[in-house]
Amino acid sequence: MIKKQNDTFMKLTSRQIEIVNAVRFGKAKRSSDFLQVLSIKIALITIKRELAELVRAGYLTTVGGGRSVTYALTSFGKTWTPVPEEYAEKDPDKRGARTTYDFDYFNSINFPLFSLEETEKLEQATKNYRARIEHASETIHKKELERFVIELSWKSSKIEGNTYTLLDTERLLREGIPAQGKTRDEAAMILNHKKAFGFIEENRALFAGDIKHATGEEVHKRLVESLGIAHGVRRSGVGVTGSAYKPLDNEYQIREALESLYNAVNRTKDPYAQALLVLLGMSYIQGFEDGNKRTARLVANGILLAHGCAPLSYRSVDEALYREATLIFYETLSMTAMKNIFIEQYIFSTETYLVG
């Protein structure tokens, strides 16, 4: 049984992480099967004790009974267990990851995505942020908002391969002057971020209650304006560069997946968890022809702003680590890498901006 939010989640040892990942990257196993797959040789009785603890904590579940009982990974275990550090360095076809969409995953999200310790850390950062905003003048707020939009537009675009520098972006957004030697689409991508964030600012109520796909479509429409990208739910297949994961290619299944995601988001009353779910879920489903990760970042910011939290600019994030964390979720459904980035960037935003 999974522990409740007011409990402290079990901190896994390196051996327990290896046991969980042995199931993640293979089929359900009997206790004796672990003797052959673990890097450290330990007694069967020790393995059984570790397995019992992992079942008790909700990371694994048992299938069958008696001598034939096997251990399988739960959705909680998928989400909360980190993958090996060298995971993303392997060739895509040699990672042993799941390559197809998991239809059951979002329906199974009935547990917290942040530990009590993590939640308290985020809440304290928000408290400090709100106190700083309270004493900021309207002039300061306006300047801070402009600075935030510049830095968000630059970094979110850079994550997607845009080559504009921060200074190029500032000149484009403040003076309307495109950078020399850059493409029209690069300028449009950055300008569209400003439009999309403006929509979020003006329509916070859309992000305060139940999140609907129509809201995501409105954000997406602004982010892909004049880029030759179709609006609405994707009607054909797409691939993911550097990954064996293949998103759904059936429009009706994509709509079903999006509904499952938004239901999970709306069941979760914690705005931090809602934002994290949107950030990863919209990217995972790839519901649009293109611009999914950009849309996910902006919708997540809409949720945070609507609940009086700080939006994320991602200014200090390493783009390669961000892309790696996204890929890890695509292939394993582990949120730990992106959650660490989320927490780090959230605290950075609360200490850096006055956007209320």
C-alpha positions as CSV (number, residue, x, y, z in Angstrom):
1,M,0.0,0.0,0.0
2,I,1.3,3.4,-1.0
3,K,2.1,5.8,1.8
4,K,0.0,8.9,2.2
5,Q,1.1,12.5,1.6
6,N,1.7,13.2,5.2
7,D,4.2,10.4,5.5
8,T,7.8,10.4,4.5
9,F,8.5,8.4,1.4
10,M,11.0,5.6,1.8
11,K,14.5,6.7,0.5
12,L,15.7,3.9,-1.7
13,T,19.2,2.4,-1.3
14,S,21.3,1.8,-4.4
15,R,20.5,-1.9,-4.0
16,Q,16.8,-1.3,-3.9
17,I,17.0,1.0,-6.9
18,E,18.8,-1.8,-8.8
19,I,16.1,-4.3,-7.8
20,V,13.3,-2.0,-9.0
21,N,15.1,-1.3,-12.3
22,A,15.7,-5.0,-12.8
23,V,11.9,-5.3,-13.1
24,R,11.5,-2.1,-15.0
25,F,13.8,-3.2,-17.8
26,G,12.5,-6.8,-17.9
27,K,9.5,-8.9,-17.0
28,A,8.0,-9.7,-13.6
29,K,10.5,-11.8,-11.6
30,R,10.5,-14.5,-8.9
31,S,12.8,-13.7,-5.9
32,S,15.4,-16.3,-7.1
33,D,15.6,-14.5,-10.5
34,F,17.2,-11.5,-8.9
35,L,20.3,-13.6,-8.0
36,Q,21.3,-13.6,-11.7
37,V,20.6,-9.9,-12.5
38,L,21.9,-7.9,-9.6
39,S,25.5,-6.6,-9.8
40,I,26.1,-7.3,-6.2
41,K,25.8,-10.9,-5.1
42,I,23.6,-11.2,-2.0
43,A,21.8,-14.0,-0.2
44,L,18.3,-15.0,-1.4
45,I,17.0,-14.3,2.1
46,T,18.3,-10.7,1.8
47,I,16.7,-10.3,-1.6
48,K,13.4,-11.5,-0.2
49,R,13.6,-9.0,2.7
50,E,14.3,-6.2,0.2
51,L,11.4,-7.3,-2.0
52,A,9.0,-7.4,1.0
53,E,10.1,-3.8,1.9
54,L,9.6,-2.6,-1.7
55,V,6.1,-4.1,-1.8
56,R,5.2,-2.6,1.5
57,A,6.4,0.8,0.3
58,G,4.4,0.6,-2.9
59,Y,7.2,0.3,-5.5
60,L,6.5,-3.3,-6.4
61,T,3.5,-5.6,-6.3
62,T,3.2,-9.3,-6.1
63,V,1.5,-11.5,-8.8
64,G,0.4,-15.0,-8.0
65,G,1.3,-16.8,-4.8
66,G,3.4,-19.5,-3.1
67,R,6.6,-20.5,-4.9
68,S,5.4,-19.0,-8.2
69,V,4.9,-15.5,-6.8
70,T,6.5,-12.8,-9.0
71,Y,7.2,-9.2,-8.5
72,A,6.1,-6.5,-10.9
73,L,6.6,-2.7,-11.0
74,T,3.8,-0.4,-9.9
75,S,3.0,3.0,-11.4
76,F,4.3,4.5,-8.2
77,G,7.5,2.5,-8.6
78,K,7.9,3.7,-12.2
79,T,7.4,7.3,-11.2
80,W,9.5,7.5,-8.1
81,T,12.5,5.3,-8.9
82,P,15.4,6.9,-10.8
83,V,17.0,5.1,-13.7
84,P,20.7,4.3,-13.8
85,E,22.9,7.4,-14.4
86,E,24.3,6.0,-17.6
87,Y,20.8,5.2,-19.0
88,A,20.6,8.0,-21.6
89,E,24.2,7.4,-22.8
90,K,23.3,4.0,-24.3
91,D,22.1,3.6,-27.9
92,P,18.3,4.1,-28.1
93,D,17.7,0.5,-29.1
94,K,19.9,-1.0,-26.3
95,R,18.2,0.7,-23.3
96,G,15.6,-2.0,-22.8
97,A,12.9,0.7,-22.4
98,R,9.3,0.6,-23.2
99,T,8.7,1.8,-26.8
100,T,5.0,2.2,-26.9
101,Y,2.5,4.5,-25.0
102,D,1.3,3.2,-21.7
103,F,-2.5,3.5,-21.7
104,D,-2.9,2.7,-18.0
105,Y,-0.4,5.1,-16.6
106,F,-2.3,8.4,-16.1
107,N,-5.4,6.5,-14.9
108,S,-3.2,5.0,-12.2
109,I,-1.9,8.3,-10.8
110,N,-3.5,8.3,-7.4
111,F,-0.4,9.1,-5.3
112,P,1.6,12.3,-4.6
113,L,4.3,13.3,-7.0
114,F,6.3,15.1,-4.4
115,S,7.5,13.9,-1.0
116,L,6.5,15.9,2.1
117,E,10.1,17.2,2.3
118,E,9.9,18.4,-1.4
119,T,6.5,19.9,-0.9
120,E,7.6,21.9,2.2
121,K,10.7,23.1,0.2
122,L,8.4,24.3,-2.6
123,E,5.9,25.9,-0.3
124,Q,8.6,27.8,1.6
125,A,10.0,29.1,-1.6
126,T,6.5,30.2,-2.6
127,K,5.9,31.9,0.7
128,N,9.2,33.9,0.3
129,Y,8.3,34.7,-3.3
130,R,4.8,36.1,-2.3
131,A,6.4,38.2,0.4
132,R,8.8,39.8,-2.1
133,I,6.0,40.5,-4.6
134,E,3.9,42.2,-2.0
135,H,6.4,44.9,-1.5
136,A,7.1,45.5,-5.3
137,S,5.8,48.6,-7.0
138,E,3.8,48.5,-10.2
139,T,6.8,49.8,-12.1
140,I,9.0,47.1,-10.7
141,H,6.4,44.5,-11.5
142,K,6.2,45.6,-15.1
143,K,10.0,45.6,-15.6
144,E,10.2,42.1,-13.9
145,L,7.5,40.8,-16.1
146,E,9.2,42.0,-19.3
147,R,12.5,40.5,-18.1
148,F,10.9,37.2,-17.3
149,V,9.1,37.0,-20.7
150,I,12.4,37.6,-22.5
151,E,14.3,35.0,-20.5
152,L,11.5,32.4,-20.8
153,S,11.1,33.0,-24.6
154,W,14.9,32.7,-25.1
155,K,15.4,29.6,-23.0
156,S,12.3,27.7,-24.0
157,S,13.2,28.3,-27.6
158,K,16.8,27.3,-27.1
159,I,15.7,24.0,-25.6
160,E,14.1,23.4,-29.0
161,G,17.2,24.2,-30.9
162,N,16.7,27.9,-31.5
163,T,20.1,29.7,-32.0
164,Y,19.1,33.2,-30.8
165,T,21.2,34.5,-27.9
166,L,19.6,36.1,-24.9
167,L,20.7,39.5,-26.2
168,D,19.3,38.7,-29.6
169,T,16.0,37.8,-27.9
170,E,15.9,41.0,-25.8
171,R,16.4,43.1,-28.9
172,L,13.7,41.3,-30.8
173,L,11.1,41.5,-28.1
174,R,11.9,45.1,-27.0
175,E,12.7,46.7,-30.3
176,G,11.3,44.3,-32.9
177,I,14.7,43.9,-34.6
178,P,15.4,40.3,-35.7
179,A,19.0,39.0,-35.4
180,Q,21.1,38.9,-38.5
181,G,21.9,35.5,-39.9
182,K,18.9,33.9,-38.2
183,T,15.9,32.4,-39.8
184,R,12.4,33.9,-39.8
185,D,11.1,30.9,-38.0
186,E,13.5,31.4,-35.1
187,A,12.3,34.9,-34.7
188,A,8.7,33.8,-34.9
189,M,9.2,31.1,-32.3
190,I,10.4,33.6,-29.8
191,L,7.7,36.2,-30.6
192,N,5.1,33.5,-30.2
193,H,6.3,32.7,-26.7
194,K,5.5,36.3,-25.8
195,K,2.0,36.0,-27.3
196,A,1.3,32.7,-25.5
197,F,2.4,34.1,-22.2
198,G,0.3,37.1,-22.7
199,F,-2.7,34.9,-23.3
200,I,-1.9,33.1,-20.0
201,E,-1.6,36.3,-18.1
202,E,-5.0,37.6,-19.4
203,N,-6.8,34.3,-18.8
204,R,-5.6,33.0,-15.5
205,A,-9.0,31.7,-14.6
206,L,-8.7,29.0,-17.3
207,F,-5.8,27.5,-15.4
208,A,-7.2,27.8,-11.9
209,G,-9.9,25.1,-12.0
210,D,-10.1,22.0,-14.1
211,I,-7.6,22.1,-17.0
212,K,-9.2,21.3,-20.4
213,H,-7.5,20.4,-23.7
214,A,-9.2,23.4,-25.3
215,T,-7.0,25.6,-23.1
216,G,-3.9,23.8,-24.2
217,E,-5.0,24.2,-27.8
218,E,-5.3,28.0,-27.4
219,V,-1.8,28.2,-26.0
220,H,-0.5,25.9,-28.8
221,K,-2.2,28.0,-31.4
222,R,-0.3,31.1,-30.3
223,L,3.0,29.2,-30.0
224,V,3.0,27.9,-33.6
225,E,1.5,30.9,-35.3
226,S,3.1,31.4,-38.8
227,L,5.3,28.4,-38.4
228,G,3.4,26.1,-40.8
229,I,2.3,23.8,-38.0
230,A,-1.3,22.5,-38.0
231,H,-3.6,23.3,-35.1
232,G,-5.6,20.7,-33.2
233,V,-5.0,17.1,-32.3
234,R,-2.3,15.4,-34.4
235,R,-3.7,13.1,-37.2
236,S,-0.5,11.3,-38.2
237,G,2.5,9.6,-36.7
238,V,5.6,11.3,-35.4
239,G,9.0,10.0,-34.2
240,V,11.2,11.1,-31.3
241,T,14.8,11.9,-32.2
242,G,17.2,9.8,-30.2
243,S,14.6,7.5,-28.7
244,A,13.0,4.2,-29.6
245,Y,9.7,5.5,-28.1
246,K,6.9,5.8,-30.6
247,P,4.0,8.1,-29.7
248,L,0.5,7.1,-30.6
249,D,-0.4,7.7,-34.3
250,N,-4.2,7.3,-34.1
251,E,-6.2,10.5,-33.5
252,Y,-8.9,8.9,-31.4
253,Q,-6.3,7.2,-29.2
254,I,-4.4,10.5,-28.8
255,R,-7.7,12.2,-27.7
256,E,-8.2,9.3,-25.2
257,A,-4.7,9.7,-23.9
258,L,-5.1,13.5,-23.5
259,E,-8.4,13.0,-21.6
260,S,-6.6,10.5,-19.2
261,L,-3.8,13.1,-18.7
262,Y,-6.2,16.0,-17.9
263,N,-8.3,13.8,-15.6
264,A,-5.1,12.9,-13.7
265,V,-4.1,16.6,-13.6
266,N,-7.6,17.6,-12.3
267,R,-7.6,14.9,-9.7
268,T,-4.4,16.3,-8.3
269,K,-5.2,19.5,-6.3
270,D,-1.5,20.3,-5.7
271,P,-0.5,23.0,-8.3
272,Y,3.1,21.8,-8.3
273,A,2.1,18.2,-9.1
274,Q,-0.4,19.6,-11.7
275,A,2.4,21.6,-13.4
276,L,4.8,18.6,-13.4
277,L,2.2,16.3,-14.8
278,V,1.4,18.7,-17.6
279,L,5.1,19.4,-18.3
280,L,5.8,15.7,-18.8
281,G,2.4,14.4,-19.9
282,M,1.8,16.7,-22.8
283,S,5.3,16.1,-24.1
284,Y,4.9,12.3,-23.7
285,I,1.6,12.1,-25.6
286,Q,2.8,14.5,-28.4
287,G,-0.8,15.5,-29.0
288,F,0.1,18.2,-31.5
289,E,2.0,18.0,-34.8
290,D,4.8,20.0,-33.3
291,G,5.4,22.4,-30.4
292,N,4.3,20.0,-27.7
293,K,7.1,20.7,-25.2
294,R,6.8,24.4,-25.6
295,T,3.0,24.2,-25.0
296,A,3.6,22.0,-22.0
297,R,6.0,24.5,-20.4
298,L,3.5,27.4,-21.0
299,V,0.5,25.5,-19.7
300,A,2.4,24.5,-16.6
301,N,3.3,28.1,-16.0
302,G,-0.4,29.0,-16.4
303,I,-1.2,26.6,-13.6
304,L,1.5,28.0,-11.3
305,L,0.5,31.6,-11.9
306,A,-3.2,30.8,-11.4
307,H,-2.4,29.5,-7.9
308,G,-0.1,32.4,-6.9
309,C,3.1,30.5,-7.5
310,A,6.2,31.6,-9.4
311,P,6.3,30.7,-13.2
312,L,9.4,29.0,-14.5
313,S,11.7,30.6,-17.1
314,Y,14.2,27.7,-17.2
315,R,16.9,30.3,-17.5
316,S,19.6,28.4,-15.6
317,V,18.7,24.9,-16.9
318,D,21.1,22.8,-18.9
319,E,19.3,22.1,-22.2
320,A,20.9,18.7,-22.6
321,L,19.8,17.6,-19.1
322,Y,16.3,18.9,-19.8
323,R,16.0,16.9,-23.0
324,E,17.5,13.9,-21.3
325,A,15.0,14.1,-18.4
326,T,12.1,14.3,-20.9
327,L,13.5,11.3,-22.8
328,I,13.8,9.3,-19.6
329,F,10.1,9.9,-18.9
330,Y,9.1,8.9,-22.5
331,E,10.9,5.6,-22.1
332,T,10.6,4.7,-18.5
333,L,7.9,6.9,-16.9
334,S,10.4,7.9,-14.2
335,M,9.7,11.5,-13.2
336,T,12.7,11.8,-10.8
337,A,15.1,13.5,-13.3
338,M,12.5,16.1,-14.5
339,K,11.2,16.6,-10.9
340,N,14.7,17.6,-9.8
341,I,14.9,20.1,-12.6
342,F,11.5,21.4,-11.7
343,I,12.3,22.0,-8.1
344,E,15.7,23.6,-8.9
345,Q,14.1,25.9,-11.5
346,Y,11.2,26.7,-9.3
347,I,13.4,27.9,-6.4
348,F,15.5,29.8,-8.9
349,S,12.4,31.6,-10.2
350,T,11.2,32.5,-6.7
351,E,14.6,34.0,-5.9
352,T,15.0,35.8,-9.3
353,Y,11.7,37.3,-10.4
354,L,8.8,39.4,-9.2
355,V,6.1,38.2,-11.6
356,G,2.9,38.0,-9.7
